[in-house]
């Protein structure tokens, strides 16, 4: 901590000041839905013009364009990252119009001064969903409006906290996801939800069938709040439910013939634990 009171402002190409803020240690600042195409100016100084000190700064325009140090995160992929001082991380994932983009993010068990903020942006730059929590969160952009590359932004809510995190992104549709497991009708298996984790399973059904999924913790209550959902091949969420120890989910009279996706995760994106899952397709 120095005698520097960090002030930052964003100016449009025509000179209009669009956003400003200050804090004695740092801040997060966004100019939303900017009015012009062109070069924007970011001004950084001491609030009073008298303080001195070092600072770290990151700038992001989240759209379909590539970002420096961006990480591609195909559906079903989990990875880890670190938010440093004045840091913003970005990830990209492809989705078709009408799909859901699901995110689970969590600190890996050790609480730090990081207040995890995550947002999902459409290819045209529109912010579709955002949330934050001091340890992690679950975030879904439902029924996305465009086909293309979506950007996930991860940072500290205030721009000053630091720490590690784990993140998983899923677009549940008829396409194969990284790490997905086939769950034929009548089969059972076990799985584990880690920090910031989402598991997916696939099951084939014929239009008019019912799909039943039963999921539960194996006797030991963990921090896991089990959430289960069934998605159609076109990406529609047909049924979902959650419970602290397990739940049964049924998609009645499914609309298409094809491969359905079952999503299993912690309701809040932060809990962990083991579970057992069974499937049944009935005519």
N, C-alpha and C positions, 0 to 999 in steps of 0.2 A: 504494500500500500504506500503510495507516494502522495504528494500534495496535488496530484493531477485530478481534476474533476472532468471526466471525459464527456465532451459534447460532440454529437454527430448529427449531420443534416444531409438530406438528399435533395438535389436540385434538378429540375427538368432541363431539357435542351434550351428552352426559351428563358431560363433563369428563374422560373417559379420555384419557390421552396415547397416541397411536397410533404416532407416529414422531418421532425427533429425530436431529439430527446437527449437527456444527460443523466449520468449517475457517477458517484464517486469512484466506482471500480469498473464500470462497463455497462453496456445496455444492448438490447435487441431492437432493431428498427426496421420497419417495412413500409415502403411506398406501394400501396395496393392499386392495381388496375391503372397503371401509369397512362397519361393522356397522349403521349407522342412516341413515335419511333425515332430513335436517335441516341446520342451520347449523354448519359446522365453523370452528374458530378456529386461525389461524396466528400463532404467537408468534415474534418476531424480537428478539434482543438481543445484547449482547456476552457471550461465554462467562463472563467473570469479573466482569462488571458495571462495569468500569472503562474499557474502551476506547470510543472514539468514531469516527464516520466515516459516510460515505454508502454506500448500497447500492441495487441494483436487484433487483426481485422480480417473478416471473410465476407465476400459479397457473392450472392447467388441470384440469378434470374431463372426460376424453375419453369421450364417449358420443354419442348421436344428437342431442343438443341443440346449438344454435348457439353458437359461441364468438366472443368479441370478436376482430376482425381475422382470423377464419378465412378461408381461401381455398378455393373450390370447385375440384376438380381432376378434371374428367371423364376417363373412360378414354382414354388415349393422349395426354393433355396433359402438356407439359413447362413448367416455370417455374423461376425463380430466387428465392432468398431470402437473408436475412442473419440470423444469430444474433448478437444483441448480448449485453452483459453481463446475466446473470440472466434470459435470454430463452428462451421456448418458442414455437415456431410450430406451428400446426395446419392440416391440410388435410382435406377431406372428399371421399369418392368413394362412389357408389352401387354395390351389388352384390347379386346374388340368391344365395340359399342354394345351396351347391355350387360356386360360382365360386371362382377364385383371385384374390387381390388381389396384384399384383406391384409392387414399388417399386425403382427404381434412384436412388441419390443419391450425389453426389460433390462435393468441392471443385473449383472450376474451374481446376485446374492449378497453383495457388499454395498450397503447404502453409502453414497457419497454426497457431495453438495450439488450433484447434477439433478436438475429438474427436467426430465426427458420430455421434449416437445417433438411431435411428429405431424407432418402434413402430407397430403397427396394432391398433386397438381396434374391437371389434364394437359394434353399436348398443346392446347392453345393458351396455356398459362393460367387458366381458371383454378382457384383453390376449391377442391371438392370436399375435403374433410380435414379436420385438425383436432388434436387433443393433446393433453399433457398430464403427467403425473410425476410425483417425486421418485418413483421407482420404475415405472413403465406403464404401458397401456395397450389396449386393443383398438384398432382403427379400421373402419371399412368405408370405402367409397362405393356405394351401391348403384348398380345400373348405370355405369359410366357412359358419358354422352358421345364419345368418339372412339374410333379405332386408331391406335397409334401407341406412342411411347409415353408412359406416365412417369412423373418424377416424384420421388419420396424424399422429403427434407427432414433431417434429424439434427437437433441442436439443443442447447440448454435454453430453457424458457426465457431466462433473463440475460443470456449471453455471457454469463460470468462463471457458471459452474463447469466442472470437468469430471470425466469418469468414463468407464467402459460400458458397453451395452451389447446385447445380442438381439438380432432382428431376423424375422422371417416374413416373406411376402408370398402370397398365393392368389392366383386368378383361377377360381374353381370352375372349370368348364369341361368340355369333352376332350381337351388336350392332355397329354401326359405331363405330370408334374415331377420335378426332381424329388426322388425319395418316395414317390407314391407306391402304395402296396395294393395289389389286387386282393379283393375280398369277395370271392364267389359266394353265391347264395348258400346259406347253411354253414358257412365257415366261421371260426372264431380265432382271434389272435390277441396278443398283448402289445402294448406300446408304452412309451414314456414321453411325457411333455417336459422339455427343458425350459430354461429361461428364454423368453421371447420366441417360443416355438409354436409351429402349427404342423400337424400331421394330416396327410390326405390318403384316402383309400378310394379305389375304383370298383364299381360293380355294374354289370351289364343287366339291362332290363328291356322288356318290350312294352310299347305303348299300351296303357291300360293296366299294367301290373301295379302292385303295391310294393314299396321298398320299406322294410323295417330294419332299424338299427337299434341295438341295445348296447349301452356303454356304461361302465361302472368302475369305481376304484376297488381294488382287490382287498377289501377288509380294513385297510389302514387309512384313516382320514389324514390327508396331506393338505398342503396349502392350495391344492388344485380345485378350482370350480369348473367342472367339466361342461364344456359347450360342444354340441354336435349339430351339424347342418347337412342337408342333402341338396346337392345342386344338379340341375338338369344338364344335358350335353350343351345346350345353348347358353349356359351360365345363369339361368334363373334359380334363385333360392326358393326351393319348394317347401321346406320344413326345417325348423330349428327349435332347440330348447336347451336348457341348462339346469344343473342342480349341483349342490356342493359335493355330492358323492357319486352321481351318475344319472342317466336319463334314458328314456326310450323315445325315438323319433320315427315317425312314419310319413312317407310321401305317398298319398293315395292316388290311384289312377294316373300314373305318370304319363306325361304328354307325348313323349318321344321314344322311339327305339334307339338305343345307343348306350354309351358309357356314362354312368352317373358318378359324381364325385362326392365323397363323404369327408367333411372337414371336422377335425377334432382339435380343440385347443383349450387353454384356460380362458374363462370369460373375460378376465381383466388383462390378460397378456403377461402376468407376473408370477402366477402360481406354477408349481412343478409337482410332478408325481407320476405314478404308474396307473395304467387303466387296462381293462379288458373290453373287447368289442366283438359283437356278433352281428351277422347280417342274414336277412331272409327276403327273398323275392317271391311273392305269391301271386297267382293269376287272379 
